[in-house]
Amino acid sequence: MMKDFAAIDFETANNEPTSVCSVGIVIVRDCQIVDSFYSLIKPEPEYYNYWCSRVHGLTCRDTEDAPVFPDVWAQIAPKIEGLPLVAHNKAFDEKCLKAVFRCYQMDYPDYEFHCTLVQSRRMWPCGKHNLDIIAERCGYNLQNHHHALADAEACATIAIKLFNPENTNI
């Protein structure tokens, strides 16, 4: 069971894992969403490729005045202190988080990460496991897919259901 956690989602400007350009965080306590945080981030390196912009809709214009990652993380760190992190496809989000910590020469606190994608595949071995599909199956209508906060909210809803057996009547 996992009743307290922080769901996290990053969007990137290009194919470099350090190029996080937005982050969404949703704090869950006792299986209830209690707080959320969203910020644009000036990506490093600071360029957008066509494919990433096409997915999330962000461009250089959106983040030219955005804070750099260390300033954004200074706001996030106290909110998630002591909480495990959850992501849908944690391999991507964890890789981005570790890469951007290295890029800015920050000490990585070795966050505990869990994956709703892996858990959904265990629960439902057949079919597609895209975030929007699994979110819908768990009762969340993801209307703004690839907006970091909307994706984090979807992930939080999925995790509440899949990591807590009493909530799995789905």
Beta strands, then each sheet from edge to edge (+ up, - down):
strand 1: 5-12
strand 2: 20-29
strand 3: 32-40
strand 4: 85-87
strand 5: 113-115
sheet 1: 3+ 2- 1+ 4+ 5+
end
